[in-house]
Amino acid sequence: MKNNNPKYAFYYLLSLVALIFMAIFSAVIVFHIIDKSIYDALSMVDSYNNQSLLRFAISALLISSPVFFVCANIINQGLKRGILDKDSLLRNWLTYFILAVSAVVILGSIIGVINDFLSGEMTFKSILKLLVVILISALVFSFYLYDIKREKISKKDNVIRIFFGISLVLVTAIFVSAWFFVDSPKVARERKVDNILLNNIYSMESYINNYYDENATLPEDLVVLKENLMGNNFDDKIFRDPLTNQEIEYNKKGDKDFELCANFRTDSYESERNRSYPVYMNDGTKVYVKGWNCFEGNLWNDDNLIEKR
């Protein structure tokens, strides 16, 4: 690399890291779009975790893509001007390393899809995901194979221009498409508030159970429940909406029946999943929709709980 070893070593390593992030999280975004767009009875999607991963993927793609294209352009310009030695040892090692990673990913993907087939889990979605991985890996592999094999560095290399054009269009299309499948910052904040509100409802249910265990009856209202908690360092905020400060409604419906009600800003992920998949929440999870919701309370230690369910 003549007298530019440290500088171009930095550009190569940075472009390599950026390329890995760009390729991986481009695939993550496309996988999420496939999962949300195609129904598959063998695949149950965890919407909450997928949203978190999708937000991270968008962030990673937003940062890694410009870094990769800028570094790749600097390297390419260095080659054209003769500042960067085409046959330098570091360039060859890093290029062949990228080729090796791409080849391993392609082979691993093929092995995975064969394993799915033998396990009876081959689905249309898994085939699409395999094609996505192969496409991304093949693009990277073919470009760097061409780059390391070309004998002359031309100032107007159409192959390089076509690769950068195609990759830029694909990355941009994936990045833009992701925004149609991720919650907006406003909705994400509302979901966090609703999650705190739901946790408050679970906490209130726990306090009511403790009251029932001590008194063999349900509290008549929240005033009685709060008086029973005095001196236990309880926080009154647990009984309220964290944003509006509206008190969660408690209704005693019978000797062993009660409900807790509150106003939610969004639908729960479980509710959204139930509209897309034949899943029923029978594990005690409280599912809610946007608006006013009332949850039937459970007395955990009550002998009639099993019969009630």
Disulfide bonds with the S-S distance in Angstrom:
Cys261-Cys294 2.06
